[in-house]
């Protein structure tokens, strides 16, 4: 006999015991996987930790959660989960007023996490944060071989790569219309190449790289000395992370 889902109570989450912003799914995202009567929410604690929690109206014992650490740059959040350190679980989220649009990397999608929108339920909303214009010290990067402009990423942008790996990134926009996204750290260095064009404050990146899932795509918004980069879903599934890059005062 089918279960009368209309009679199910609303799933009950535990009380939040410390200061946090709580965002609850706007629609039942996981009903196709877990069945009706389930709900999810994000609890973003003021101390930089978070948990995504799953609750069931059918059985209170089904409550479970996945914790991690979060950081905000501009209107973008990076959610680094504690699970799977060898194949990092990473999600990114975009703040849109009182809502949070969450997207997961390929490892999390493969573990049945579902992209979706979460709406502020309680607590003060996460605020858009513009960090001070500080340029990280990056002596490991090679010197430029031709004229270009350098934008350096904040050290925490790719900090989730591993506890023993300090990976830093920067964009080099060469005057000839080519660019490099460079990474250095843990005795290694590598880069991704392509061409760039600019229309007013919008920079469009045309990548030499690609994926079987589709073409790579990214744009950058110039905001003073900052270049705020956003990747398409194909690049996000390859673990590229949206973020802000700060113009270096001198080419290096």
Backbone bond lengths (Angstrom), bond angles and torsions (degrees), N, CA, C in turn:
res aa  C-N    CA-C-N  psi(-1)  N-CA   C-N-CA  omega(-1)  CA-C   N-CA-C  phi
1 X - - - 1.464 - - 1.527 108.79 -
2 X 1.326 119.05 132.21 1.465 120.58 179.57 1.520 111.55 -62.56
3 X 1.331 115.45 146.48 1.460 120.52 177.60 1.519 109.24 -79.42
4 X 1.319 116.46 135.20 1.463 121.21 176.91 1.523 108.37 -79.40
5 X 1.334 116.11 95.00 1.460 120.06 -175.87 1.521 112.30 -70.95
6 X 1.322 117.72 -18.80 1.467 119.43 -179.35 1.520 111.39 -68.64
7 X 1.351 117.07 -21.19 1.461 120.08 -178.59 1.519 112.78 -91.20
8 X 1.340 117.26 -3.60 1.454 119.65 -179.24 1.524 110.30 -71.59
9 X 1.338 117.57 137.48 1.463 119.22 174.95 1.522 110.36 -71.65
10 X 1.325 115.44 167.43 1.456 119.45 177.03 1.520 109.33 -70.34
11 X 1.333 118.40 137.56 1.469 119.82 178.32 1.525 111.11 -55.89
12 X 1.319 115.82 140.70 1.459 121.39 -176.86 1.519 110.50 -106.02
13 X 1.326 116.12 124.42 1.456 122.08 176.57 1.527 109.55 -97.99
14 X 1.324 117.64 156.27 1.471 119.52 176.94 1.524 110.92 -68.88
15 X 1.323 115.52 157.89 1.462 120.36 178.12 1.528 109.66 -65.46
16 X 1.316 115.96 143.40 1.465 121.47 175.89 1.523 107.13 -84.55
17 X 1.327 116.38 120.23 1.464 120.87 -169.90 1.522 114.19 -95.94
18 X 1.337 117.51 -5.05 1.459 119.22 175.34 1.522 108.97 -143.79
19 X 1.320 115.71 168.80 1.456 120.61 -171.30 1.526 111.50 -60.43
20 X 1.333 115.30 129.29 1.459 119.84 -175.83 1.516 110.00 -163.47
21 X 1.326 115.28 158.97 1.463 122.59 168.55 1.521 107.37 -100.68
22 X 1.323 116.78 129.34 1.461 121.88 -176.34 1.524 109.01 -112.37
23 X 1.322 116.01 123.35 1.461 122.64 178.94 1.527 108.57 -117.88
24 X 1.335 115.91 124.97 1.467 121.02 -178.36 1.527 109.80 -110.40
25 X 1.317 116.23 146.52 1.461 120.86 -178.55 1.524 110.63 -54.26
26 X 1.338 115.99 140.20 1.461 119.94 -178.86 1.519 111.85 -79.61
27 X 1.334 116.79 -25.92 1.466 123.13 174.79 1.525 107.52 -137.94
28 X 1.341 118.53 160.00 1.478 120.41 -178.84 1.534 111.32 -68.76
29 X 1.316 116.48 90.14 1.462 121.12 -173.41 1.527 112.99 -66.29
30 X 1.324 116.64 -35.93 1.466 119.79 -170.27 1.529 113.29 -103.13
31 X 1.322 117.47 11.44 1.467 119.87 178.40 1.531 112.55 -57.26
32 X 1.354 119.61 -40.15 1.474 118.34 179.03 1.530 113.24 -63.04
33 X 1.335 117.40 -27.64 1.463 120.82 -178.73 1.523 112.59 -92.90
34 X 1.335 116.23 -45.29 1.462 121.01 -171.74 1.519 113.21 -102.36
35 X 1.318 116.74 -11.37 1.453 120.21 -176.85 1.515 111.24 93.48
36 X 1.316 115.90 168.68 1.460 120.49 -179.17 1.521 110.02 -68.75
37 X 1.323 115.36 160.16 1.457 119.98 178.59 1.512 114.01 87.05
38 X 1.334 117.55 8.50 1.458 121.35 176.79 1.530 109.75 -107.83
39 X 1.323 115.40 153.39 1.460 120.62 178.02 1.519 109.04 -146.63
40 X 1.327 115.74 155.96 1.465 121.39 177.10 1.518 109.41 -130.67
41 X 1.317 115.02 155.02 1.458 120.26 175.40 1.523 109.02 -152.55
42 X 1.325 115.05 156.79 1.462 122.46 171.83 1.522 108.57 -106.13
43 X 1.330 116.17 132.59 1.460 122.14 173.59 1.527 106.72 -114.27
44 X 1.327 116.15 110.49 1.465 122.32 -178.01 1.527 108.11 -103.01
45 X 1.328 115.90 103.67 1.459 121.05 -176.49 1.526 111.00 -78.65
46 X 1.333 115.09 151.39 1.461 120.53 -177.96 1.528 112.71 -63.81
47 X 1.339 117.50 -21.85 1.466 120.05 -177.66 1.528 112.83 -83.15
48 X 1.349 117.33 5.36 1.457 121.06 178.14 1.512 114.62 92.81
49 X 1.322 117.99 -0.11 1.463 120.69 174.33 1.528 109.12 -95.45
50 X 1.329 116.30 164.46 1.461 119.95 178.07 1.519 109.23 -153.08
51 X 1.327 115.16 169.58 1.464 121.47 171.29 1.520 108.13 -148.31
52 X 1.335 116.02 137.96 1.458 119.64 165.39 1.520 105.70 -96.37
53 X 1.327 116.38 126.09 1.460 122.16 -173.86 1.524 110.33 -114.68
54 X 1.325 114.97 142.36 1.459 122.83 177.30 1.526 108.04 -118.22
55 X 1.335 116.93 131.16 1.461 121.31 179.79 1.522 109.46 -131.65
56 X 1.335 115.46 154.30 1.458 121.95 -178.54 1.519 110.39 -125.60
57 X 1.340 116.03 136.06 1.461 120.41 174.74 1.520 111.08 -76.81
58 X 1.330 116.54 -19.66 1.460 120.47 -178.27 1.525 111.94 -79.38
59 X 1.337 116.13 -37.47 1.459 120.19 -172.71 1.520 108.92 -149.05
60 X 1.325 117.17 110.71 1.464 121.13 -178.46 1.518 111.87 -62.19
61 X 1.334 117.37 -23.32 1.462 120.94 -179.38 1.526 112.12 -71.89
62 X 1.331 117.58 -11.37 1.459 120.68 -179.60 1.527 112.62 -80.56
63 X 1.319 118.09 1.22 1.460 120.53 179.61 1.528 110.32 -62.14
64 X 1.341 116.78 129.32 1.461 120.74 173.82 1.517 108.49 -150.01
65 X 1.329 115.67 164.26 1.455 119.98 -176.24 1.518 110.54 -150.04
66 X 1.350 114.85 161.18 1.459 122.94 174.37 1.527 107.65 -124.63
67 X 1.335 117.95 117.95 1.467 121.00 -177.51 1.528 112.02 -91.81
68 X 1.327 114.74 170.88 1.455 120.69 176.54 1.513 110.78 178.90
69 X 1.337 115.42 -162.85 1.459 122.61 179.08 1.520 108.98 -122.48
70 X 1.343 116.60 146.68 1.454 120.26 179.89 1.527 110.39 -130.42
71 X 1.334 114.43 153.41 1.464 121.54 176.88 1.520 107.68 -145.20
72 X 1.323 116.15 150.48 1.459 120.74 -178.78 1.515 109.46 -121.22
73 X 1.329 115.83 135.52 1.459 123.31 173.48 1.517 107.26 -132.36
74 X 1.338 116.41 116.50 1.452 118.77 -174.53 1.513 109.55 62.84
75 X 1.330 117.18 -125.63 1.465 121.56 178.44 1.525 111.84 -103.31
76 X 1.339 117.36 12.65 1.468 121.51 -177.68 1.524 110.90 -111.12
77 X 1.329 115.73 137.35 1.458 122.36 175.02 1.518 109.34 -109.43
78 X 1.322 115.73 142.33 1.456 122.07 169.60 1.520 107.88 -110.42
79 X 1.331 116.55 125.82 1.460 123.03 -178.73 1.524 107.80 -113.62
80 X 1.330 116.36 107.21 1.464 122.20 -179.05 1.524 108.40 -103.24
81 X 1.327 116.54 112.85 1.459 121.67 -176.02 1.528 110.98 -81.83
82 X 1.335 115.61 149.56 1.460 120.68 178.04 1.521 111.81 -72.07
83 X 1.320 117.89 -23.04 1.461 121.77 -176.27 1.525 111.54 -72.10
84 X 1.343 115.59 156.32 1.464 123.62 172.46 1.526 114.00 51.37
85 X 1.344 119.36 66.14 1.464 120.47 -179.69 1.521 113.46 -65.05
86 X 1.347 118.40 -25.68 1.467 120.12 -179.70 1.522 112.03 -79.59
87 X 1.325 117.35 -29.68 1.462 122.47 175.04 1.524 106.42 -127.32
88 X 1.331 117.08 85.54 1.470 121.09 -166.44 1.523 113.58 -56.19
89 X 1.319 114.39 136.52 1.455 121.61 170.45 1.522 107.43 -90.31
90 X 1.324 116.50 118.06 1.460 121.96 -178.88 1.523 108.92 -133.59
91 X 1.317 115.55 136.44 1.459 121.03 172.15 1.522 108.51 -127.04
92 X 1.303 115.84 151.31 1.456 121.23 172.51 1.521 108.12 -120.18
93 X 1.315 115.63 151.27 1.459 120.50 -178.82 1.521 109.27 -140.29
94 X 1.310 115.32 146.50 1.460 121.95 178.56 1.522 108.48 -114.08
95 X 1.329 116.13 127.05 1.459 121.47 177.20 1.526 109.70 -79.72
96 X 1.326 115.67 126.09 1.464 121.71 176.44 1.526 107.45 -131.87
97 X 1.337 115.92 87.43 1.459 119.60 -175.88 1.514 110.24 65.49
98 X 1.342 116.84 -120.48 1.462 121.82 179.63 1.523 112.60 -96.05
99 X 1.316 117.69 16.56 1.464 120.01 179.24 1.522 110.52 -120.35
100 X 1.323 114.60 161.52 1.454 123.25 -176.65 1.527 107.38 -133.41
101 X 1.337 117.01 114.26 1.465 121.46 178.79 1.525 108.70 -95.34
102 X 1.324 116.98 111.97 1.465 122.79 -171.78 1.526 110.54 -104.10
103 X 1.349 115.82 134.48 1.468 122.48 175.12 1.527 108.30 -129.52
104 X 1.341 116.16 141.22 1.460 121.79 -175.72 1.528 111.17 -108.02
105 X 1.351 115.65 154.56 1.458 119.09 175.68 1.527 109.89 -76.88
106 X 1.331 116.17 175.08 1.462 120.49 -172.04 1.524 112.44 -62.50
107 X 1.344 117.66 -34.32 1.463 119.90 -179.89 1.527 111.16 -65.25
108 X 1.329 116.67 -36.46 1.458 119.51 179.60 1.528 111.26 -76.83
109 X 1.331 116.74 -37.82 1.467 119.39 175.88 1.527 109.62 -60.55
110 X 1.348 115.95 -39.46 1.459 120.09 177.18 1.514 113.39 -66.82
111 X 1.339 116.89 -17.91 1.470 121.93 176.18 1.524 111.86 -100.38
112 X 1.341 115.94 18.32 1.469 123.50 172.02 1.525 114.85 75.90
113 X 1.338 118.20 20.24 1.459 118.96 169.24 1.529 108.63 -77.29
114 X 1.317 116.17 146.18 1.464 121.86 -171.73 1.525 109.81 -122.26
115 X 1.331 116.10 126.77 1.463 120.87 175.51 1.526 109.82 -59.80
116 X 1.332 116.34 147.31 1.454 118.17 178.25 1.512 112.91 -179.77
117 X 1.324 115.04 178.43 1.457 122.85 -177.69 1.522 110.21 -105.86
118 X 1.323 115.16 134.97 1.460 122.92 177.56 1.527 108.15 -119.20
119 X 1.330 116.41 139.51 1.462 122.23 -174.85 1.527 109.33 -113.98
120 X 1.333 116.27 139.91 1.462 121.11 -179.15 1.524 110.55 -56.64
121 X 1.334 115.51 125.57 1.461 121.69 -179.79 1.523 111.46 -106.61
122 X 1.328 117.27 -38.85 1.460 120.86 179.70 1.517 109.30 -158.59
123 X 1.332 114.66 162.51 1.453 120.66 179.76 1.517 111.78 82.29
124 X 1.323 116.77 166.96 1.466 120.09 177.76 1.519 110.15 -69.60
125 X 1.332 118.25 140.60 1.466 119.47 179.82 1.520 111.34 -66.88
126 X 1.322 115.41 152.84 1.463 119.88 171.62 1.518 107.71 -65.49
127 X 1.306 117.06 131.59 1.455 120.96 -176.83 1.516 110.84 -97.68
128 X 1.320 114.99 148.11 1.457 120.80 175.11 1.519 108.13 -62.27
129 X 1.309 115.77 129.25 1.462 120.89 -174.41 1.519 110.05 -119.01
130 X 1.305 116.15 123.31 1.459 121.43 174.98 1.516 108.27 -107.83
131 X 1.330 118.12 105.91 1.461 120.15 -177.09 1.519 111.11 -68.80
132 X 1.327 117.50 158.34 1.463 119.85 177.04 1.518 110.97 -62.08
133 X 1.313 115.11 152.96 1.458 120.12 -177.59 1.526 109.71 -78.10
134 X 1.315 115.15 81.38 1.458 121.01 176.72 1.515 108.53 -112.81
135 X 1.301 116.37 137.73 1.457 121.30 -179.94 1.517 108.64 -101.05
136 X 1.336 118.60 117.34 1.457 119.80 179.19 1.530 111.42 -61.30
137 X 1.321 115.65 147.80 1.454 120.44 175.32 1.522 109.07 -75.99
138 X 1.308 116.60 121.57 1.460 120.58 -175.97 1.526 109.99 -133.41
139 X 1.339 118.15 69.12 1.462 120.17 -177.33 1.518 113.17 -68.56
140 X 1.337 117.55 -14.84 1.458 119.43 -176.98 1.523 112.65 -74.81
141 X 1.332 117.86 -20.85 1.457 119.50 -177.22 1.523 110.52 -67.55
142 X 1.326 117.15 143.53 1.469 119.50 179.08 1.522 111.28 -72.12
143 X 1.332 115.26 157.59 1.459 120.49 175.67 1.525 109.75 -68.76
144 X 1.329 115.94 149.39 1.457 119.84 178.07 1.524 110.09 -69.04
145 X 1.315 115.09 141.22 1.464 120.29 178.81 1.520 112.07 -97.08
146 X 1.341 116.45 -8.77 1.459 121.23 176.77 1.520 108.09 -155.42
147 X 1.323 115.87 171.27 1.458 121.03 -171.83 1.526 111.38 -68.19
148 X 1.338 115.58 134.42 1.450 120.22 179.00 1.515 111.46 -171.29
149 X 1.335 115.95 174.12 1.459 123.33 179.18 1.524 108.30 -111.63
150 X 1.333 115.84 136.67 1.466 121.57 -174.92 1.526 109.70 -110.26
151 X 1.336 116.29 131.67 1.460 123.41 172.69 1.530 107.75 -121.62
152 X 1.330 116.30 123.75 1.461 121.85 -172.47 1.528 109.98 -105.34
153 X 1.338 116.38 132.93 1.457 121.53 178.27 1.515 111.79 -79.09
154 X 1.328 116.32 152.70 1.449 120.94 176.31 1.532 109.94 -67.34
155 X 1.344 118.09 146.16 1.475 120.74 -173.86 1.516 114.10 -58.08
156 X 1.352 117.45 -31.13 1.461 119.33 -175.16 1.524 113.21 -80.50
157 X 1.337 117.86 -4.99 1.462 120.14 -172.78 1.524 111.61 -59.60
158 X 1.326 116.95 -43.91 1.466 121.38 178.74 1.523 111.30 -115.72
159 X 1.343 116.29 30.15 1.464 120.00 -178.92 1.522 112.26 -67.02
160 X 1.339 118.14 -20.67 1.463 121.68 -178.27 1.518 112.81 -70.56
161 X 1.341 118.15 -9.45 1.471 120.03 -175.26 1.521 111.42 -56.73
162 X 1.321 117.70 -36.36 1.464 119.99 178.23 1.510 110.34 174.27
163 X 1.328 116.41 153.22 1.456 120.16 -177.18 1.528 111.75 -64.38
164 X 1.329 117.59 -30.02 1.458 121.24 -176.71 1.519 112.44 -101.63
165 X 1.322 117.60 5.92 1.459 121.39 -178.47 1.521 109.04 -117.93
166 X 1.321 115.86 122.39 1.462 120.48 177.01 1.523 106.98 -108.57
167 X 1.316 116.06 93.07 1.455 121.97 -174.07 1.521 109.45 -99.33
168 X 1.329 116.45 123.92 1.453 121.24 177.77 1.520 109.68 -115.68
169 X 1.330 115.21 156.37 1.460 120.07 -175.61 1.520 110.20 -135.24
170 X 1.322 115.24 155.36 1.455 120.77 173.56 1.524 109.37 -153.94
171 X 1.321 115.21 153.84 1.458 122.61 172.19 1.527 108.86 -103.03
172 X 1.327 116.19 134.97 1.460 121.98 172.29 1.523 107.23 -117.72
173 X 1.329 116.40 113.77 1.462 122.11 179.01 1.527 107.59 -100.23
174 X 1.319 116.09 104.62 1.460 120.51 -176.73 1.529 110.73 -79.10
175 X 1.332 114.62 152.08 1.465 120.42 -178.41 1.524 112.51 -64.03
176 X 1.344 117.43 -20.91 1.466 119.87 -178.40 1.529 112.92 -84.91
177 X 1.353 116.99 6.41 1.458 120.56 177.23 1.514 114.84 91.13
178 X 1.331 117.87 2.28 1.460 120.77 174.17 1.528 109.20 -97.66
179 X 1.326 116.21 164.55 1.466 119.97 177.06 1.516 109.76 -145.19
180 X 1.329 114.57 163.60 1.458 122.34 172.16 1.526 108.57 -135.50
181 X 1.326 116.11 133.48 1.459 121.69 165.63 1.520 105.50 -98.88
182 X 1.339 116.41 110.04 1.456 121.87 -172.65 1.527 110.68 -105.34
183 X 1.330 115.52 142.20 1.457 122.64 175.23 1.527 108.82 -125.05
184 X 1.330 116.67 138.77 1.456 121.80 173.91 1.519 108.71 -137.89
185 X 1.339 115.49 151.98 1.457 120.17 176.59 1.504 111.68 149.78
186 X 1.335 115.49 151.22 1.464 122.84 176.72 1.522 111.77 53.41
187 X 1.343 115.96 40.31 1.454 120.22 177.14 1.510 114.76 72.18
188 X 1.322 118.13 14.58 1.453 121.01 -179.85 1.520 110.11 -130.44
189 X 1.319 115.55 157.12 1.457 120.81 174.66 1.521 108.25 -148.78
190 X 1.319 116.28 143.06 1.457 121.37 178.03 1.520 107.97 -156.53
191 X 1.315 116.76 165.89 1.452 120.66 -176.92 1.522 110.99 -150.27
192 X 1.332 114.40 159.53 1.461 122.86 174.93 1.525 107.38 -120.69
193 X 1.332 115.79 135.76 1.456 121.04 -170.22 1.523 111.65 -112.17
194 X 1.326 114.75 163.79 1.456 120.42 175.20 1.511 111.11 172.96
195 X 1.325 114.90 -162.88 1.457 121.64 178.70 1.525 108.53 -124.15
196 X 1.345 115.03 151.82 1.457 119.42 -178.94 1.523 110.56 -129.61
197 X 1.330 114.61 149.76 1.461 121.79 174.38 1.519 108.00 -133.87
198 X 1.327 115.06 157.10 1.464 119.72 -178.85 1.516 110.33 -130.46
199 X 1.334 115.83 135.68 1.460 123.14 172.48 1.522 107.08 -130.62
200 X 1.326 116.71 107.69 1.465 122.27 -173.41 1.531 108.99 57.48
201 X 1.330 118.32 -119.41 1.466 120.49 -178.14 1.527 112.81 -97.28
202 X 1.337 117.28 6.06 1.462 121.15 -177.64 1.523 110.72 -101.82
203 X 1.329 115.87 124.20 1.458 122.33 175.53 1.524 107.84 -106.50
204 X 1.330 116.00 130.60 1.464 121.25 178.08 1.522 108.76 -112.26
205 X 1.341 115.70 130.24 1.458 121.88 -178.65 1.532 109.59 -104.24
206 X 1.327 115.36 125.70 1.466 122.33 176.50 1.525 106.98 -109.46
207 X 1.343 116.82 109.00 1.459 122.05 -168.61 1.529 112.26 -89.22
208 X 1.337 115.05 146.00 1.461 119.84 169.32 1.525 110.48 -73.95
209 X 1.333 117.20 -28.44 1.459 121.48 -179.81 1.519 111.80 -77.86
210 X 1.326 115.57 162.09 1.454 121.42 179.83 1.524 108.61 -158.03
211 X 1.313 115.98 176.68 1.458 121.63 -179.57 1.516 109.15 -140.91
212 X 1.331 116.29 154.72 1.463 120.20 174.55 1.525 111.46 -61.55
213 X 1.347 115.85 -22.77 1.465 119.84 179.29 1.522 112.41 -76.37
214 X 1.345 116.98 -14.25 1.458 119.95 -179.51 1.515 111.23 144.70
215 X 1.331 117.11 178.58 1.467 120.57 -178.05 1.523 112.02 -72.01
216 X 1.322 115.56 149.13 1.453 121.11 172.76 1.526 108.85 -76.92
217 X 1.323 115.97 145.23 1.457 120.71 177.58 1.515 110.78 -151.91
218 X 1.327 116.12 142.03 1.466 120.72 176.85 1.518 108.74 -155.66
219 X 1.317 115.04 151.94 1.460 121.56 174.01 1.519 108.56 -131.02
220 X 1.321 115.54 157.02 1.455 121.25 176.51 1.515 110.07 -130.34
221 X 1.322 116.43 135.94 1.465 121.79 176.89 1.524 108.27 -104.57
222 X 1.323 116.40 122.98 1.458 121.39 178.29 1.521 109.26 -83.37
223 X 1.332 115.84 119.52 1.462 122.47 179.44 1.524 107.66 -126.92
224 X 1.314 116.39 86.52 1.458 120.12 -175.01 1.516 109.96 66.88
225 X 1.337 116.71 -119.94 1.461 121.56 179.05 1.519 112.54 -91.58
226 X 1.326 117.28 10.61 1.463 121.33 -177.97 1.523 110.94 -110.34
227 X 1.323 114.99 143.76 1.459 123.12 172.36 1.526 106.50 -118.12
228 X 1.333 116.61 109.06 1.468 121.59 -176.59 1.525 107.90 -97.44
229 X 1.325 115.94 112.27 1.463 122.37 -171.33 1.522 110.46 -101.34
230 X 1.331 115.48 135.83 1.463 121.96 175.08 1.526 108.68 -129.56
231 X 1.337 115.75 135.02 1.460 122.37 -176.84 1.525 110.85 -103.52
232 X 1.333 115.43 155.98 1.458 118.09 174.24 1.529 109.65 -77.46
233 X 1.322 116.61 173.57 1.466 120.63 -173.41 1.525 112.01 -63.23
234 X 1.333 117.29 -31.30 1.464 120.03 -179.41 1.528 110.21 -65.23
235 X 1.334 117.23 -43.15 1.461 119.86 179.52 1.528 110.97 -71.50
236 X 1.325 117.06 -35.68 1.464 119.09 177.50 1.522 110.84 -63.24
237 X 1.331 117.26 -35.20 1.462 120.14 177.25 1.523 111.51 -70.02
238 X 1.339 116.94 -16.65 1.464 121.73 174.48 1.524 111.31 -96.53
239 X 1.339 116.38 14.50 1.468 124.30 172.50 1.524 114.44 76.00
240 X 1.336 118.55 19.87 1.457 119.72 167.18 1.529 108.06 -74.61
241 X 1.330 116.21 143.32 1.459 121.39 -172.01 1.529 110.05 -118.75
242 X 1.334 116.61 126.50 1.461 120.68 173.42 1.525 109.69 -57.43
243 X 1.324 116.82 145.87 1.458 118.14 177.77 1.512 112.97 178.38
244 X 1.326 114.95 173.61 1.460 122.49 -178.68 1.522 110.12 -101.01
245 X 1.318 115.65 137.78 1.458 123.67 176.73 1.529 108.08 -118.78
246 X 1.328 116.29 138.06 1.460 122.10 -175.02 1.527 109.72 -106.30
247 X 1.327 115.29 134.04 1.461 119.71 -178.12 1.522 111.07 -65.02
248 X 1.326 115.58 130.66 1.455 120.93 177.76 1.523 109.06 -77.81
249 X 1.337 117.66 135.53 1.468 119.26 -178.51 1.518 113.25 -66.52
250 X 1.320 116.89 -22.20 1.464 120.19 178.67 1.509 109.08 -135.58
251 X 1.321 116.72 144.37 1.460 120.70 175.08 1.514 108.61 -69.32
252 X 1.338 116.45 143.10 1.466 119.60 -179.30 1.506 110.16 -141.06
